[in-house]
Structure formats: structure tokens, C-alpha cells
Amino acid sequence: MQSKERCLVLGGGGFIGSHLTEELLISGYDVTVFDKLNFSRKNISGFPDRIKISEGDFNNEIDIENAMDGADYVFHLVSSTLPASSNENPAYDVETNLISSLNLFQKCVERKIKKVIFLSSGGTVYGIPESVPVSESNNTNPICSYGIVKKAIEDYLFMFQKIYGLDYFVFRLSNPYGERQNPLAAQGAIPVFMNNAIEDRQINIWGDGEVVRDYIYIKDAVKVLADSLKVSSDSRVLNLSSGTGFSLNQIIELIKEISGKEIKVEYQKGRSIDVPVSILDNTKVREIFKWSPETEIKEGMRKTYNYLINLKENNV
């Protein structure tokens, strides 16, 4: 009997990583989940006996080498910074994300990894877009360190492919949302706003609420990530998005409709790092993967809301 191929998911215990791990298991792969020491198992509690778990520090080469044992494919979902705070210490961003990614790619070459999948950022690598929706051919002018480092990692993957033959895909993800996203985190407008509504707390918005983002339901996104292991294309850098934009004010209105609650919103001074409109053109990924996002935003938000209600009712 032929053994299954093994995927290493770096950051597999997180929101995106846990959904990707689940999709890879469904697709018939063995999976190693790598995450930081003593990470919460909550997101992977539905399938703990079906995966191998490796704990460690992404910046520690020995930890990464140990996690790579037996791996055929590597998914790189790790980031130590957030867009809003990355400019406070760009050197740390470079040291912990760019340098560590280069070390990872070198090890991938040495171990003859079949393909690397890197999750980039559609919301930050383009900066303030010249036109909307933003296609992969648009100029990249990131205005935060987070986006600059993501773009640099993309460029190094291109170099590793040209020089060493390392196969890869880069997905510039729009704003993912869905079950398991942390409602207490510093990013993720939909679960954060929903949690405030559930707790009858005020929602704070930077600016006038007309900032527009492209939201994609997480289960739609990970289908593409899992399928990317068996798909080949000359286009290696792809937007992964819904292709539709919603303002924060529209998100608030949908939460009101789903929850049946009145919501108090406090508008605060806008931030210079916030791109006014970010909608990604997903034409290429649709064509290459014969895919389209299945989940309308109201349906996906309702599933997310029900998940958060369940957490509250069960004191999880």
C-alpha cells in the first residue's frame, strides 16, 4: 500500500492553519502541525489523533528541521507581526519573518520538498491601489513593514525557484473570516465586531467606516490552498479573494441584521496605514483552479456568529 504524502503546516494551530489542516486531511494527506511552544489545541481539537504535532520556534533552525521530518510539502503561514504594528519595529519584522523564511527555503531545497505554499497578504503588498479591483499585475507599493516583508519573501521564492528549482505558489489572501477566528485579537473586523455585539459593547472604528475590504470565508479559501499541491501553473503569485468589497459600515449593518441587536459605534480618527479600498481581482485563481467562492458573506457571517454564540453559551 502506497504511503500518503505528508504536509507540514507552519502555523497549523491558528485560525487559517487549522482549517487548512482539516481540508488536507479530507483530501487524503498526512499532516504535521507546527506551532509555538504550548500553543492552544482548541482549533485542532476536532482531529487531534489524526495529525502529528511539532512545537517550537519558527526562528530556531533545529525546531524547523525537526518539524520537516518526512514532509513532502510545506505551507508557510507563520508571521510574528501584524500590519498595524509592524512599522513600530521593522528590524524585528525582517529578523523574525524574512530571515527565518530564507532559512526555511534553504532547508526545503536541501530536503527536496516538492512544493512550498506561502500565504502572502493581498491587503498590504499592493499598498494604495492604482485601480480597483487589484490584479496581480498591479504595482506593489506597500506602506507598512508587514507588506514589504511579505513581498520580499515572495521575491525570494521566485529566486529559489529560478536558481534551485524549488516549486511554489504564493497566495495573496484578502481578509479571511469564519469559525475559530479569535474575537479578541487585534485584527479581524468581523469576529471582533460580532463579539462586541454579543457582549453589548461599543464597536470602535478607525475613520468614518467607509474603508472597504474584500472578505473571504475561510473554508472557501483553504480549498484552493489544498488543491494547489496538485495544480501547476506558470502564474505562481495569485490573489485569493471573494472579489467583492464591503465597507465596515456595511459589515456593521449585516451584524445588526444577523444578531437582531442595536449596536453602538464610536468613530475615531483614521490611521495612515489603512488603505481606503482593497478589493482583489480573483480572475486568475478562478481560471487556474476552476474555482469560485461558494459562500455569500451573509451566510458566512451567520456561521461565524453562531460559532461565537456557541462559545459564549459553553464558556469556551
C-alpha positions as CSV (number, residue, x, y, z in Angstrom):
1,M,0.0,0.0,0.0
2,Q,1.4,3.4,-1.1
3,S,2.1,5.7,1.9
4,K,0.3,9.1,2.0
5,E,2.1,12.3,1.2
6,R,2.8,14.5,4.2
7,C,2.2,18.2,4.5
8,L,3.9,20.4,7.1
9,V,1.6,23.3,8.1
10,L,3.7,26.0,9.8
11,G,1.2,27.9,12.0
12,G,-1.2,25.0,11.8
13,G,-2.7,25.7,15.2
14,G,-4.1,29.0,14.2
15,F,-7.3,30.1,12.6
16,I,-6.3,29.6,9.0
17,G,-3.9,26.8,9.7
18,S,-6.4,24.7,11.5
19,H,-8.9,25.0,8.6
20,L,-6.2,24.2,6.1
21,T,-5.1,21.1,8.2
22,E,-8.7,19.9,8.2
23,E,-9.0,20.3,4.5
24,L,-5.7,18.5,3.9
25,L,-6.9,15.6,6.0
26,I,-10.2,15.5,4.0
27,S,-8.0,15.5,0.8
28,G,-6.1,12.4,2.0
29,Y,-2.8,13.8,3.2
30,D,-1.0,13.2,6.4
31,V,-0.3,16.4,8.3
32,T,2.3,17.7,10.7
33,V,1.1,20.8,12.5
34,F,3.9,23.1,13.7
35,D,3.2,25.9,16.1
36,K,4.8,27.7,19.0
37,L,5.5,26.1,22.4
38,N,2.5,25.2,24.4
39,F,0.1,26.6,21.8
40,S,-3.6,26.2,22.4
41,R,-5.1,23.0,20.9
42,K,-8.6,24.4,20.8
43,N,-8.6,25.0,17.0
44,I,-7.4,21.5,16.2
45,S,-9.5,19.7,18.9
46,G,-11.7,18.1,16.3
47,F,-8.9,15.9,14.9
48,P,-6.0,15.6,17.4
49,D,-5.4,11.9,16.8
50,R,-5.2,12.3,13.1
51,I,-2.2,14.7,13.0
52,K,1.4,14.9,14.1
53,I,2.2,17.9,16.3
54,S,5.5,19.6,16.4
55,E,6.1,22.6,18.8
56,G,8.9,25.1,18.6
57,D,10.2,28.5,17.5
58,F,10.0,29.4,13.8
59,N,13.3,31.3,14.3
60,N,15.0,28.2,15.6
61,E,16.5,26.2,12.7
62,I,16.7,23.0,14.7
63,D,13.0,23.2,15.6
64,I,12.1,23.7,11.9
65,E,14.4,20.8,10.8
66,N,12.7,18.5,13.3
67,A,9.2,19.6,12.1
68,M,10.2,18.9,8.5
69,D,10.9,15.2,9.0
70,G,9.0,13.2,6.5
71,A,7.4,16.2,4.8
72,D,6.7,16.3,1.1
73,Y,5.0,19.8,1.1
74,V,5.4,22.9,3.2
75,F,2.7,25.5,3.9
76,H,4.2,28.7,5.3
77,L,1.5,30.6,7.3
78,V,3.7,32.0,10.1
79,S,4.0,35.7,10.8
80,S,5.3,37.3,14.1
81,T,3.9,40.7,13.3
82,L,0.6,42.5,12.3
83,P,0.1,45.1,9.6
84,A,-1.0,47.8,12.1
85,S,2.1,47.4,14.4
86,S,4.8,46.2,12.1
87,N,6.1,49.7,11.4
88,E,7.0,50.1,15.1
89,N,9.9,47.8,14.7
90,P,10.8,47.0,11.1
91,A,14.1,45.3,12.0
92,Y,12.2,42.8,14.2
93,D,9.9,42.1,11.3
94,V,12.8,41.4,9.0
95,E,14.7,39.3,11.5
96,T,11.7,37.1,12.6
97,N,9.9,36.8,9.3
98,L,12.2,37.4,6.3
99,I,15.4,35.8,7.6
100,S,13.6,32.9,9.1
101,S,11.8,32.3,5.8
102,L,15.1,32.3,3.9
103,N,16.4,29.7,6.3
104,L,13.2,27.6,5.7
105,F,13.5,27.8,1.9
106,Q,17.1,26.7,2.1
107,K,16.1,23.7,4.1
108,C,13.3,23.0,1.6
109,V,15.9,22.8,-1.2
110,E,18.2,20.6,0.9
111,R,15.3,18.2,1.7
112,K,13.9,18.2,-1.8
113,I,10.5,19.5,-0.7
114,K,8.1,19.1,-3.7
115,K,6.3,22.4,-3.3
116,V,6.1,25.4,-0.9
117,I,2.9,27.3,-0.5
118,F,3.3,30.8,1.0
119,L,0.4,32.8,2.3
120,S,1.1,36.4,1.5
121,S,-1.1,39.5,2.1
122,G,-3.4,40.9,-0.6
123,G,-4.4,43.7,1.7
124,T,-0.8,45.1,2.2
125,V,1.5,44.1,-0.6
126,Y,-0.2,46.4,-3.1
127,G,-0.4,49.5,-0.8
128,I,-2.9,52.1,-2.0
129,P,-4.1,50.5,-5.3
130,E,-3.9,52.4,-8.6
131,S,-7.2,50.8,-9.7
132,V,-9.8,48.5,-8.2
133,P,-10.2,45.6,-8.3
134,V,-6.4,45.0,-7.9
135,S,-4.9,42.4,-10.2
136,E,-1.6,40.6,-9.7
137,S,0.0,42.8,-12.4
138,N,-0.7,46.0,-10.4
139,N,2.3,47.7,-8.9
140,T,3.2,46.7,-5.3
141,N,3.8,49.8,-3.1
142,P,3.3,48.6,0.4
143,I,3.0,51.2,3.1
144,C,3.7,49.0,6.1
145,S,6.7,46.8,7.0
146,Y,4.4,43.8,7.1
147,G,3.6,44.2,3.4
148,I,7.2,45.0,2.5
149,V,8.4,41.8,4.2
150,K,5.6,39.7,2.6
151,K,6.6,41.0,-0.8
152,A,10.3,40.3,-0.2
153,I,9.5,36.7,0.8
154,E,7.6,36.4,-2.5
155,D,10.6,37.6,-4.4
156,Y,13.0,35.2,-2.7
157,L,10.7,32.3,-3.5
158,F,11.0,33.4,-7.2
159,M,14.8,33.4,-6.8
160,F,14.8,30.0,-5.1
161,Q,12.7,28.6,-8.0
162,K,15.0,30.1,-10.7
163,I,18.2,29.0,-9.0
164,Y,17.3,25.8,-7.2
165,G,14.1,24.7,-8.9
166,L,12.0,25.0,-5.7
167,D,8.4,24.7,-6.8
168,Y,6.0,27.1,-5.1
169,F,2.7,29.1,-5.1
170,V,2.1,32.4,-3.4
171,F,-1.4,33.3,-2.5
172,R,-2.2,37.0,-1.7
173,L,-5.1,36.4,0.6
174,S,-7.7,39.0,1.2
175,N,-9.5,39.3,4.6
176,P,-10.4,35.8,5.8
177,Y,-13.1,35.3,8.3
178,G,-15.0,32.4,9.8
179,E,-15.2,29.9,12.7
180,R,-12.2,29.7,15.0
181,Q,-11.0,33.3,14.3
182,N,-10.1,34.9,17.6
183,P,-12.7,37.5,18.5
184,L,-10.3,39.2,21.0
185,A,-7.4,39.7,18.5
186,A,-6.1,43.0,17.2
187,Q,-7.2,42.2,13.7
188,G,-10.3,40.5,12.1
189,A,-13.1,43.1,11.9
190,I,-15.9,40.6,11.6
191,P,-15.4,38.4,14.7
192,V,-14.2,41.3,16.8
193,F,-17.3,43.4,15.9
194,M,-19.5,40.4,16.4
195,N,-18.1,39.6,19.8
196,N,-18.6,43.2,20.9
197,A,-22.2,43.0,19.7
198,I,-22.8,39.7,21.6
199,E,-21.3,41.3,24.7
200,D,-23.3,44.5,24.2
201,R,-20.2,46.6,24.0
202,Q,-19.4,49.6,21.8
203,I,-17.6,49.0,18.5
204,N,-14.7,51.3,17.8
205,I,-13.9,52.1,14.1
206,W,-10.8,54.0,12.9
207,G,-12.1,56.6,10.4
208,D,-15.6,57.0,9.0
209,G,-16.4,53.3,8.4
210,E,-16.2,53.6,4.7
211,V,-12.9,51.7,4.4
212,V,-13.7,48.8,2.0
213,R,-12.2,45.3,2.3
214,D,-12.6,42.1,0.4
215,Y,-13.7,39.3,2.8
216,I,-13.4,35.6,2.0
217,Y,-14.9,32.8,4.0
218,I,-12.1,30.6,5.4
219,K,-13.5,27.3,4.1
220,D,-13.6,28.6,0.6
221,A,-10.0,29.8,0.8
222,V,-8.5,26.6,2.1
223,K,-9.9,24.5,-0.7
224,V,-7.6,26.4,-3.1
225,L,-4.6,26.1,-0.8
226,A,-5.1,22.3,-0.5
227,D,-5.7,21.9,-4.3
228,S,-2.5,23.9,-5.0
229,L,-0.4,20.9,-4.3
230,K,-1.7,19.1,-7.4
231,V,-2.1,22.2,-9.7
232,S,0.7,23.5,-11.9
233,S,0.8,27.0,-13.5
234,D,3.2,29.5,-14.9
235,S,1.4,32.0,-12.8
236,R,2.8,31.4,-9.3
237,V,1.5,34.5,-7.5
238,L,-2.2,34.6,-7.2
239,N,-4.9,36.7,-5.5
240,L,-7.1,34.6,-3.3
241,S,-10.3,36.5,-2.6
242,S,-14.0,36.9,-2.9
243,G,-13.6,39.7,-5.5
244,T,-16.3,41.7,-3.7
245,G,-15.8,44.7,-1.4
246,F,-17.8,45.7,1.7
247,S,-17.3,48.7,3.9
248,L,-17.0,48.5,7.7
249,N,-20.4,50.2,7.9
250,Q,-21.9,47.6,5.7
251,I,-20.4,44.9,7.9
252,I,-22.0,46.6,10.9
253,E,-25.4,46.6,9.2
254,L,-25.1,42.8,8.5
255,I,-24.2,42.1,12.1
256,K,-27.3,44.1,13.2
257,E,-29.4,42.0,10.8
258,I,-27.9,38.7,11.9
259,S,-27.9,39.4,15.6
260,G,-31.1,41.4,15.9
261,K,-29.2,43.8,18.2
262,E,-28.8,47.5,18.2
263,I,-25.1,48.4,18.0
264,K,-23.3,51.5,19.2
265,V,-20.4,52.6,17.0
266,E,-17.7,55.1,18.0
267,Y,-15.8,56.5,15.1
268,Q,-12.2,57.6,15.8
269,K,-9.5,59.4,13.8
270,G,-8.4,57.4,10.8
271,R,-5.0,55.7,10.6
272,S,-2.4,56.4,7.9
273,I,-1.7,52.7,7.4
274,D,-5.2,51.9,6.4
275,V,-5.7,51.5,2.7
276,P,-9.0,53.2,1.7
277,V,-10.2,50.4,-0.7
278,S,-8.8,46.9,-1.1
279,I,-10.7,44.6,-3.5
280,L,-8.7,41.8,-5.2
281,D,-9.3,40.6,-8.7
282,N,-9.5,36.8,-8.4
283,T,-9.9,36.1,-12.2
284,K,-6.6,34.1,-12.3
285,V,-7.3,31.8,-9.4
286,R,-10.8,31.1,-10.7
287,E,-9.4,30.1,-14.1
288,I,-6.4,28.1,-12.9
289,F,-8.2,26.2,-10.1
290,K,-11.7,26.0,-11.8
291,W,-12.9,27.5,-8.5
292,S,-15.2,30.2,-7.3
293,P,-16.0,31.2,-3.7
294,E,-19.2,29.4,-2.7
295,T,-20.2,31.3,0.5
296,E,-22.0,34.6,0.3
297,I,-20.9,37.0,3.0
298,K,-24.2,37.0,4.9
299,E,-24.2,33.2,5.1
300,G,-20.5,33.1,6.2
301,M,-21.1,35.8,8.8
302,R,-24.1,33.9,10.1
303,K,-22.0,30.8,10.6
304,T,-19.3,32.8,12.3
305,Y,-21.9,34.5,14.6
306,N,-23.4,31.1,15.6
307,Y,-19.9,29.8,16.4
308,L,-19.3,32.7,18.7
309,I,-22.7,32.4,20.4
310,N,-21.9,28.7,21.0
311,L,-18.5,29.6,22.5
312,K,-20.2,32.0,24.9
313,E,-23.0,29.6,25.8
314,N,-20.5,26.9,26.6
315,N,-18.0,29.2,28.3
316,V,-15.2,28.1,25.9
